[in-house]
């Protein structure tokens, strides 16, 4: 396998509803250097027809109905909503060589160990290539806040002169900066560069040993070499989050929509994300819809504005 056919990609899942009760989910894979969607999978754990016939599964009428329905069933996922991303990523990695003739050697994820663990267990490229993981540095930074707030609650460190929200935000921000500004060196990430930290007087309450002893294990855990090595290169999932927003602008989460609408929205969003509104003109052309001058001008103007942004 030639080196140029081993790509770095970032993957992320998004759901129609918040939480883990969503019936529909979309998982996209974006080429890290191209910044374009290279593959996507839409999962559904719901089919209206199957729900209607659920209590008639042992009848002859059901057997006759299911024979015609099986190929057109809208349900393509079993299990929890969270598992949609895991199953989708397995599907995407499994077909990369057959569909595109490429291998995804570096996977940039958000810390969801289940997804990457599933990729490793799949071993899509055998012994020839082991997929390695890079962390999204934005998500790594976000780990600090919850850890500090949890220890504040457990050890009763809230209140004036202790772990206030202001101090928690500053510690989180400067932990992130120590990574972002040293993406080429683990050792530099771990150095206590005061240029990246709040002023000493702002953190004076944290200098007391009664608080330091609770913070030390958090910093030790979030400064592990294996974690910081995965932050080298300064990779992010910003492109995935932008792509997700584009999908739900077309199929807003607060409005009901089924699998077909989510699928159409996901593929149109991928076209807009990759090539701008000119992709809409190509869709219209494929559907034999006449593209007028005003429509073409709107697409060109929107794409120019998008490039400027």
Secondary structure, 3 states (H helix, E strand, C coil): CCHHHEEEEEEEEEECCCCCCCCEEEEEEEECCCCCEEEEEEEECCCHHHHHCHHHCCCHHHHHHHHHHHHHCCCCCCCCCHHHHHHHHHHHHHCHHHHHCCEEEEEEECCCHHHHHHHHHHCCCHHHCCCEEEECHHHHHHHHHHHHHHHHHHCCCCCCCCCCHHHHHHHHHHHHHHHHCCCCCHHHHHCCCHHHCCCHHHHHHHHCHHHHHHHHHHHHHCCCHHHHHCCCCCCCCHHHHHHHHHHHHHCCCCCCCCHHHHHHHHHHHHHHHHHCCHHHHHHHHHCCCCCCHHHHHHHHHHHHHHHHC
